[in-house]
Amino acid sequence: MGVSTNIKELNDLVASKSQLINLIVQGMDQTIVGQKHLVDSLLIAMLANGHILLEGVPGLAKTLAIKTLAQVIDAKYSRIQFTPTCCRPT
């Protein structure tokens, strides 16, 4: 019925790609502790060529996580900060 898939080649491809992801996760784990969901979400967004908006109270290591990911994959880092006008002190 269609294309024949070589399972061994497919398994080898998946294994080689997962080694890269494991190296990235290990690099992130050296700095970011206890934030597995955050690290996984960042990697999913990156691999899907998507975007992610990190929200939260100060002190949750949002900036540190992005800086660390950029360092691990040797990417450029720049920060955009947004504070809604409804929440600024007057």
C-alpha positions, 0 to 999 in steps of 0.5 A: 500500500504505500511507502515501506518504512525501515524501522531500524533507520527510523529508530536510529534517527529518533535515537540520534535526535533524542541524544541532542535533546538529552544534552540540552536538558542536562545543560539546563538541569545544571542551572534550573532545578525543580522546573521540569515542566518549564524546561520541557515547555521551552524545548517543545516550543523551540522544536515546534518553531513556536513562541512562548510567553512566560508569565509569573511572579518575580523570582520564578527563574523565568529570565534565568531559564531563557538565558540558560537555554540560549547559552546551552544551544549557543543562541542569541538572547534578548529580553522583552519586558512587558508590564500592563498599564492597568497594573503599574503603580501610579 
